[in-house]
């Protein structure tokens, strides 16, 4: 299932797109969890990207916080 949306972290808007499943995946999921794809954008640029592996680890503090929130909810 794909989930998209946005959240505000420290006054900055983070847009997200997350692909998550009902069952976890040791091979493709983040930390063996249910999220297999995740993208975060801040001010129009990608600040985190995971596509069955890390392409871009969080590059801002806001991205780190948003990632933690999304993993808590979907992973």
Secondary structure, DSSP 8 states (H G I E B T S, - for coil): -EEEEEEEETTEEEEEEEEE-SS--TTTSGGGSSEEEEEEEETTEEEEEEESSEEE---SHHHHHHHHHHHHHH-
